[in-house]
Amino acid sequence: MNGKEELKQLKNLIYIYENILNEINEGVQVINNEGNTIIYNQKKMQLESMQLEDVLNKNLLEIFSFKDRKDSRLLQALEKGAITKNAKQTYFTNKGKEITTINNTYPIQKDGETIAAVEIASDITKLERLKENVLKTGNVRYTFESIIGESRAIKEVIENSKRATRTSSSVLIIGETGTGKELFSQSIHHGSDRSKKPFISQNCAALPDNLIESLLFGTKKGAFTGAIDHPGLLEQAEGGTILLDEINSLNPSLQAKLLRAIQEKSIRRVGDTKDKEIDVRIIATINEDPIDAIANNRLRKDLYYRLSVVSLVIPPLRERREDIPLLAQKFIEKYNYLFHLNVRKISDAVYHLFLEYDWPGNIRELEHAIEGAMNLITVETEISYNHLPYHFLTKSKQIDIPTSSSRGYSSKLEDLTLKLKDQMEEAEADYIKRVLENNRNNITHTANILGISRQSLQYRLRKYKIKESF
């Protein structure tokens, strides 16, 4: 074998090693005996939000900072020959990003001399954040302080809700999906004398009639095959509050049974012959006009009158637009914490769009829009138009939106309606290009981020002739 063939084989071998390193799901970094990075794989780049040129051939301590030099496992391996297995390490990049990993670190020696050190890292940054969040919020309850808004409409509802904490009268909360009805329910409970007793919530639309009856009222042993003595939610909420969400989803016979329980302050378990007294406050919610629900036989009139001793109408987001900036900022802070990002605000274009949009899904839709946008962010500090979910954009009725010039397709949603297929394909191609570039043309990693198979991505690359540009 001549020298040219040996060189070719060596290059092929290096190419194979590089591909293997970039395909594995752990971050790999190697420093030489001078402390400079000589290997830095794709997963490590994603983990630390760095590019290869930011780190390669640069000294470790120029790019990463530790509380103490001894906290760097790589340097300990290089300088002292220390081997570390499954050890947690927290450090910062020179861009201020905090990273937490579980590492296996060890020296690479040749002829008794340490020539390099390697670190294999698994990212647990988000896990640590989520763990902290659970520990911090495990006992957190929604209170009136949790309700975000300075608009007159929301302040009036808050004031009326606070008055409702003084009694144990039934409450009917009326509001569209996503307006925060459960938040108000919990706030009323936790502001009342019942706050130290249970708060139990049940969505009446979540279960079939035969299950919801036994769940609410409990069962008597022998009532049906496999039945045991078991208290229902109304018993379990004794002394406290039960929230019956989407009360209009209960069938008429169950509504009649619930009405009797409220009137008599007692329940009868399924299969039992005896009544049991209960002391429970009932809060019910409905996501439509109660008059329409009564007219269409989805809500009994007598139950409506019994529940609506106190009626609260939560305004939809389109009627309290001045609260959108406050809500958006609150959700940005929430997902900064959960996703370990540093987003500070929404762009002017997004702000303009948010104020004009009708928000059929209300606050829940706003939160999902922010969460979806922040899933596309890596190091940016501002949510821009091109971060927003496409399904959100296509539902918008706005005509002219100032957008980032990074998008080549029309910034008029009127055009999106007229030429939807062309606009969506152009948007899809543009996004695939950017993700592919960000992943240094690695097909596997790009497909993983996009949530599609390699074959599906390759089909799109051919369809949009994207690879021709690389």
C-alpha positions as CSV (number, residue, x, y, z in Angstrom):
1,M,0.0,0.0,0.0
2,N,1.5,3.3,-1.1
3,G,1.5,6.6,0.9
4,K,-1.4,8.1,-1.1
5,E,-3.7,5.1,-0.3
6,E,-2.7,5.2,3.4
7,L,-3.5,8.9,3.5
8,K,-6.8,8.3,1.9
9,Q,-7.6,5.5,4.4
10,L,-6.6,7.8,7.2
11,K,-8.9,10.6,6.0
12,N,-11.8,8.1,5.6
13,L,-11.2,6.8,9.1
14,I,-11.2,10.4,10.5
15,Y,-14.4,11.1,8.6
16,I,-16.0,8.0,10.1
17,Y,-15.0,8.9,13.6
18,E,-16.4,12.4,13.1
19,N,-19.7,11.1,11.9
20,I,-19.9,8.7,14.9
21,L,-19.2,11.4,17.3
22,N,-21.8,13.7,15.8
23,E,-24.5,10.9,15.8
24,I,-24.2,9.9,19.5
25,N,-26.6,11.5,22.0
26,E,-23.9,12.6,24.5
27,G,-21.7,15.7,24.3
28,V,-18.1,14.9,23.8
29,Q,-15.2,17.4,24.3
30,V,-11.5,16.7,24.3
31,I,-8.8,19.1,25.3
32,N,-5.0,18.7,24.6
33,N,-2.2,19.0,27.1
34,E,-2.3,22.8,26.7
35,G,-6.0,23.0,27.7
36,N,-7.2,23.8,24.2
37,T,-10.3,22.1,22.8
38,I,-9.4,19.7,19.9
39,I,-12.7,17.7,19.6
40,Y,-16.2,19.2,20.2
41,N,-19.1,17.2,18.8
42,Q,-22.6,18.2,17.6
43,K,-24.4,17.3,20.8
44,K,-22.0,19.4,22.9
45,M,-22.7,22.3,20.6
46,Q,-26.5,22.0,21.0
47,L,-26.1,21.5,24.8
48,E,-24.0,24.7,25.2
49,S,-25.6,26.7,22.3
50,M,-22.1,27.2,20.8
51,Q,-20.7,26.8,17.4
52,L,-17.6,24.8,16.5
53,E,-15.6,27.9,15.7
54,D,-16.5,29.4,19.1
55,V,-14.7,26.6,21.0
56,L,-12.3,24.6,18.7
57,N,-8.6,25.3,19.3
58,K,-9.4,27.7,22.1
59,N,-8.4,27.4,25.8
60,L,-11.1,25.9,28.0
61,L,-11.1,28.7,30.5
62,E,-11.5,31.3,27.8
63,I,-14.9,29.9,26.8
64,F,-16.2,28.3,30.1
65,S,-16.2,29.6,33.6
66,F,-16.3,27.5,36.9
67,K,-16.7,28.6,40.5
68,D,-13.2,27.2,41.0
69,R,-10.6,25.7,38.8
70,K,-10.9,22.4,40.6
71,D,-14.6,22.4,39.5
72,S,-13.5,21.7,35.9
73,R,-13.4,17.9,35.6
74,L,-11.6,18.2,32.3
75,L,-8.7,20.2,33.9
76,Q,-8.6,17.8,36.9
77,A,-8.3,14.9,34.5
78,L,-5.6,16.7,32.5
79,E,-3.5,18.1,35.3
80,K,-4.0,15.4,38.0
81,G,-5.1,12.3,36.0
82,A,-8.4,12.3,37.9
83,I,-11.1,10.0,36.6
84,T,-14.7,11.1,37.3
85,K,-17.8,8.9,36.7
86,N,-21.5,10.0,36.7
87,A,-20.7,13.3,38.5
88,K,-22.9,16.4,38.2
89,Q,-21.2,19.6,37.1
90,T,-22.5,23.2,36.7
91,Y,-20.7,25.8,34.8
92,F,-21.2,28.9,32.5
93,T,-20.4,29.6,28.9
94,N,-18.9,33.0,28.0
95,K,-22.4,33.9,26.7
96,G,-23.7,33.6,30.3
97,K,-25.6,30.4,29.8
98,E,-25.7,28.1,32.8
99,I,-25.2,24.4,32.0
100,T,-25.7,21.4,34.2
101,T,-24.4,18.0,33.1
102,I,-23.7,14.5,34.3
103,N,-20.1,13.7,33.2
104,N,-17.7,10.9,32.7
105,T,-14.3,12.4,32.5
106,Y,-10.9,10.8,32.2
107,P,-7.3,11.4,31.0
108,I,-5.9,10.0,27.8
109,Q,-2.4,8.8,28.4
110,K,0.4,7.6,26.1
111,D,3.7,6.1,27.3
112,G,2.8,7.2,30.9
113,E,2.2,10.8,29.9
114,T,-1.2,12.6,29.8
115,I,-1.6,14.0,26.3
116,A,-5.3,14.9,26.5
117,A,-8.5,14.7,28.5
118,V,-12.0,13.7,27.4
119,E,-15.4,14.5,28.8
120,I,-18.6,12.7,27.9
121,A,-21.6,14.7,29.1
122,S,-25.3,14.1,29.4
123,D,-27.5,17.3,29.6
124,I,-29.6,17.5,32.7
125,T,-30.0,21.3,32.7
126,K,-33.7,21.3,32.0
127,L,-34.3,18.4,34.4
128,E,-32.6,20.4,37.1
129,R,-34.8,23.4,36.4
130,L,-38.0,21.2,36.3
131,K,-36.9,19.6,39.6
132,E,-36.4,23.0,41.2
133,N,-39.7,24.2,39.8
134,V,-41.6,21.2,41.3
135,L,-39.9,21.8,44.7
136,K,-40.8,25.5,44.6
137,T,-44.3,25.1,43.3
138,G,-45.4,21.8,44.8
139,N,-47.5,23.5,47.5
140,V,-48.3,26.7,45.5
141,R,-52.0,27.5,45.2
142,Y,-53.7,29.9,42.9
143,T,-54.8,33.0,44.7
144,F,-56.1,36.4,43.6
145,E,-52.5,37.5,43.4
146,S,-51.9,34.9,40.7
147,I,-54.4,36.7,38.4
148,I,-52.6,38.9,35.9
149,G,-54.3,42.0,34.6
150,E,-54.9,45.7,35.1
151,S,-57.9,46.2,32.8
152,R,-61.1,47.5,34.2
153,A,-62.9,44.3,33.1
154,I,-60.7,41.9,34.9
155,K,-60.4,44.1,38.0
156,E,-64.2,44.1,38.4
157,V,-64.4,40.3,38.2
158,I,-61.6,40.0,40.8
159,E,-63.5,42.4,43.1
160,N,-66.7,40.4,42.8
161,S,-64.9,37.1,43.3
162,K,-63.3,38.4,46.5
163,R,-66.7,39.2,47.8
164,A,-67.8,35.6,47.1
165,T,-65.1,34.4,49.6
166,R,-67.2,35.6,52.5
167,T,-69.9,33.0,52.2
168,S,-70.4,29.3,51.2
169,S,-73.0,30.0,48.4
170,S,-72.7,28.2,45.2
171,V,-70.9,30.0,42.4
172,L,-71.3,29.7,38.6
173,I,-68.3,30.9,36.6
174,I,-69.2,31.7,33.0
175,G,-66.4,32.1,30.4
176,E,-65.0,30.9,27.2
177,T,-62.4,28.2,27.1
178,G,-59.0,29.4,28.2
179,T,-60.1,32.5,30.1
180,G,-58.9,31.2,33.5
181,K,-62.1,29.9,35.2
182,E,-60.2,27.4,37.4
183,L,-57.8,30.1,38.5
184,F,-60.7,32.1,39.8
185,S,-62.3,29.0,41.4
186,Q,-59.1,28.2,43.3
187,S,-58.7,31.9,44.3
188,I,-62.2,31.9,45.8
189,H,-61.5,28.7,47.7
190,H,-58.2,29.8,49.1
191,G,-59.5,33.2,50.0
192,S,-62.4,31.7,52.0
193,D,-62.7,30.0,55.5
194,R,-62.6,26.7,53.7
195,S,-59.0,27.2,52.5
196,K,-57.5,24.6,54.9
197,K,-59.9,22.0,53.6
198,P,-59.8,20.1,50.3
199,F,-60.2,21.7,46.9
200,I,-61.2,19.1,44.3
201,S,-61.6,19.8,40.6
202,Q,-63.4,17.5,38.1
203,N,-64.0,18.1,34.4
204,C,-67.5,16.8,33.8
205,A,-66.7,16.3,30.1
206,A,-63.7,14.1,30.7
207,L,-65.5,10.9,31.6
208,P,-68.5,8.9,30.4
209,D,-71.8,9.2,32.4
210,N,-71.5,5.8,34.1
211,L,-68.1,6.7,35.5
212,I,-68.7,10.3,36.4
213,E,-71.7,9.3,38.5
214,S,-69.7,6.8,40.7
215,L,-66.8,9.3,40.7
216,L,-68.9,12.1,42.1
217,F,-71.2,10.2,44.4
218,G,-69.2,7.2,45.4
219,T,-70.1,3.5,45.3
220,K,-71.6,0.9,47.7
221,K,-70.0,-2.6,47.8
222,G,-72.1,-4.9,45.6
223,A,-73.7,-2.1,43.6
224,F,-72.2,-3.7,40.5
225,T,-69.6,-6.3,39.7
226,G,-66.4,-5.3,41.3
227,A,-67.9,-2.4,43.2
228,I,-66.4,-1.6,46.6
229,D,-67.2,0.9,49.3
230,H,-65.6,4.0,48.0
231,P,-66.3,7.7,48.8
232,G,-67.0,10.0,45.8
233,L,-65.5,13.4,45.2
234,L,-68.3,15.2,46.9
235,E,-67.5,13.2,50.1
236,Q,-63.8,13.7,49.7
237,A,-64.2,17.4,49.5
238,E,-65.9,17.5,52.9
239,G,-65.6,20.9,54.5
240,G,-63.9,22.3,51.4
241,T,-64.8,23.1,47.8
242,I,-65.5,21.1,44.7
243,L,-65.1,22.6,41.2
244,L,-67.3,21.0,38.6
245,D,-65.9,22.1,35.3
246,E,-68.1,22.2,32.1
247,I,-71.2,21.5,34.1
248,N,-73.2,21.6,30.9
249,S,-71.6,18.3,29.9
250,L,-73.4,16.3,32.6
251,N,-76.5,14.5,31.3
252,P,-79.9,15.7,32.6
253,S,-80.3,12.8,35.1
254,L,-77.0,13.5,36.7
255,Q,-77.8,17.2,36.8
256,A,-81.0,16.3,38.7
257,K,-79.0,14.1,41.2
258,L,-76.5,17.0,41.7
259,L,-79.4,19.4,42.2
260,R,-80.8,17.2,44.9
261,A,-77.4,16.9,46.6
262,I,-77.1,20.7,46.7
263,Q,-80.6,21.3,48.0
264,E,-80.5,18.5,50.6
265,K,-76.8,18.9,51.5
266,S,-76.6,15.1,51.3
267,I,-75.6,12.4,48.7
268,R,-76.4,8.8,48.1
269,R,-73.7,6.5,46.8
270,V,-74.4,4.4,43.8
271,G,-76.1,1.2,45.0
272,D,-76.7,2.5,48.5
273,T,-80.1,3.1,50.2
274,K,-78.9,5.6,52.8
275,D,-78.1,9.3,52.4
276,K,-74.9,10.8,53.8
277,E,-74.8,14.5,54.9
278,I,-72.1,16.6,53.3
279,D,-70.7,20.1,53.8
280,V,-69.2,21.1,50.5
281,R,-69.2,24.4,48.5
282,I,-70.0,23.9,44.9
283,I,-68.3,26.0,42.2
284,A,-69.3,25.2,38.6
285,T,-68.1,26.5,35.3
286,I,-69.7,26.7,31.9
287,N,-68.0,27.7,28.6
288,E,-71.1,29.0,26.9
289,D,-74.0,31.4,27.6
290,P,-76.2,29.6,30.2
291,I,-79.4,30.8,28.5
292,D,-78.2,29.1,25.3
293,A,-77.3,25.9,27.3
294,I,-80.8,25.9,28.8
295,A,-82.5,26.5,25.5
296,N,-80.6,23.6,24.0
297,N,-81.3,21.2,26.9
298,R,-77.6,21.1,28.0
299,L,-78.3,22.7,31.4
300,R,-81.4,22.2,33.6
301,K,-83.0,25.5,34.4
302,D,-83.5,24.6,38.1
303,L,-79.9,23.6,38.4
304,Y,-78.8,26.9,36.9
305,Y,-80.8,28.9,39.4
306,R,-79.4,26.8,42.2
307,L,-75.8,27.2,41.0
308,S,-75.9,30.8,40.0
309,V,-76.4,32.3,43.5
310,V,-73.2,34.1,42.6
311,S,-72.5,34.5,38.9
312,L,-69.1,35.6,37.6
313,V,-68.5,36.3,33.9
314,I,-64.8,36.1,33.0
315,P,-64.1,38.5,30.0
316,P,-62.4,36.9,26.9
317,L,-59.0,38.2,26.1
318,R,-60.2,40.2,23.1
319,E,-62.1,42.4,25.6
320,R,-59.1,43.1,27.8
321,R,-56.4,43.6,25.2
322,E,-54.5,46.0,27.5
323,D,-53.6,43.0,29.6
324,I,-51.8,41.2,26.8
325,P,-48.4,42.7,27.4
326,L,-48.5,41.8,31.1
327,L,-49.7,38.2,30.3
328,A,-47.1,37.8,27.6
329,Q,-44.3,38.9,29.9
330,K,-45.5,36.5,32.6
331,F,-45.4,33.6,30.2
332,I,-42.0,34.6,28.9
333,E,-40.7,34.5,32.5
334,K,-42.3,31.1,33.1
335,Y,-40.7,29.5,30.0
336,N,-37.4,31.2,30.5
337,Y,-37.2,29.3,33.8
338,L,-38.5,26.0,32.4
339,F,-36.5,26.1,29.2
340,H,-33.4,27.8,30.6
341,L,-33.6,30.7,28.1
342,N,-33.0,34.5,28.4
343,V,-35.8,36.0,26.4
344,R,-36.6,39.5,27.4
345,K,-39.5,40.6,25.3
346,I,-41.6,40.3,22.2
347,S,-40.7,42.2,19.1
348,D,-42.8,45.2,17.9
349,A,-44.2,43.1,15.0
350,V,-45.4,40.4,17.4
351,Y,-46.7,43.0,19.8
352,H,-48.7,44.6,17.0
353,L,-50.1,41.2,15.9
354,F,-51.0,40.2,19.5
355,L,-53.0,43.4,20.0
356,E,-54.9,42.9,16.8
357,Y,-55.6,39.2,17.0
358,D,-59.0,37.9,18.2
359,W,-57.6,35.2,20.5
360,P,-60.4,32.6,20.2
361,G,-58.5,30.4,22.6
362,N,-58.0,33.3,25.0
363,I,-55.2,33.3,27.6
364,R,-54.5,29.6,27.1
365,E,-53.8,30.3,23.4
366,L,-51.6,33.2,24.2
367,E,-49.6,31.0,26.6
368,H,-49.3,28.2,23.9
369,A,-48.2,30.8,21.3
370,I,-45.4,32.0,23.7
371,E,-44.4,28.5,24.6
372,G,-44.3,27.4,20.9
373,A,-42.2,30.4,20.0
374,M,-39.7,29.8,22.8
375,N,-39.3,26.2,21.6
376,L,-37.7,27.6,18.5
377,I,-35.4,30.0,20.3
378,T,-31.8,29.1,21.2
379,V,-29.8,32.2,22.1
380,E,-32.1,35.0,20.9
381,T,-33.5,37.4,23.5
382,E,-36.6,38.5,21.6
383,I,-39.6,36.7,20.3
384,S,-39.9,37.7,16.6
385,Y,-42.6,37.1,14.0
386,N,-40.7,34.1,12.5
387,H,-40.8,32.3,15.9
388,L,-44.6,32.2,16.1
389,P,-46.3,28.9,15.3
390,Y,-47.6,28.7,11.7
391,H,-51.1,27.6,12.8
392,F,-51.3,30.7,14.9
393,L,-50.4,33.0,12.0
394,T,-52.8,31.4,9.6
395,K,-55.7,31.9,12.0
396,S,-54.9,35.6,12.4
397,K,-57.2,38.0,10.6
398,Q,-54.7,40.9,10.6
399,I,-54.0,42.5,7.2
400,D,-50.7,44.3,7.5
401,I,-48.0,43.1,9.9
402,P,-44.5,44.5,10.1
403,T,-42.2,41.5,10.0
404,S,-38.6,40.6,10.1
405,S,-37.0,40.7,6.6
406,S,-35.5,37.3,7.4
407,R,-38.7,35.8,5.9
408,G,-38.9,36.0,2.2
409,Y,-42.6,35.4,1.9
410,S,-45.3,38.0,2.2
411,S,-45.9,39.7,5.5
412,K,-49.6,40.2,4.7
413,L,-51.9,37.6,6.2
414,E,-54.4,38.5,3.5
415,D,-52.0,37.0,1.0
416,L,-51.7,33.9,3.2
417,T,-55.4,33.4,2.8
418,L,-55.3,33.9,-1.0
419,K,-52.2,31.8,-1.7
420,L,-52.1,29.6,1.4
421,K,-50.4,26.5,-0.2
422,D,-47.6,28.6,-1.8
423,Q,-47.0,30.6,1.3
424,M,-46.9,27.6,3.6
425,E,-44.5,25.8,1.4
426,E,-42.2,28.8,1.2
427,A,-42.4,29.1,5.0
428,E,-41.6,25.4,5.4
429,A,-38.6,25.6,3.1
430,D,-37.3,28.7,4.8
431,Y,-37.5,27.1,8.2
432,I,-35.9,23.8,7.1
433,K,-33.0,25.8,5.6
434,R,-32.4,27.7,8.8
435,V,-32.5,24.6,11.0
436,L,-30.2,22.7,8.6
437,E,-27.7,25.6,8.6
438,N,-27.8,25.7,12.4
439,N,-27.0,22.0,12.6
440,R,-24.2,22.3,10.1
441,N,-26.1,20.3,7.5
442,N,-26.5,17.3,9.7
443,I,-29.6,15.4,8.4
444,T,-30.2,13.3,11.5
445,H,-30.0,16.2,14.0
446,T,-32.1,18.4,11.8
447,A,-34.8,15.7,11.4
448,N,-34.9,15.2,15.2
449,I,-35.3,18.9,15.9
450,L,-38.1,19.2,13.2
451,G,-39.8,16.1,14.7
452,I,-39.8,14.2,11.4
453,S,-38.0,11.1,10.0
454,R,-34.8,11.3,8.0
455,Q,-36.8,10.0,4.9
456,S,-39.4,12.8,5.3
457,L,-36.7,15.4,5.6
458,Q,-34.8,14.1,2.6
459,Y,-38.1,14.2,0.6
460,R,-38.5,17.9,1.5
461,L,-34.9,18.7,0.7
462,R,-35.4,17.2,-2.8
463,K,-38.9,18.9,-3.2
464,Y,-37.6,22.4,-2.3
465,K,-34.1,21.8,-3.9
466,I,-32.6,22.9,-0.7
467,K,-29.4,20.8,-0.8
468,E,-28.4,22.5,-4.1
469,S,-27.6,25.6,-2.1
470,F,-25.1,23.8,0.2
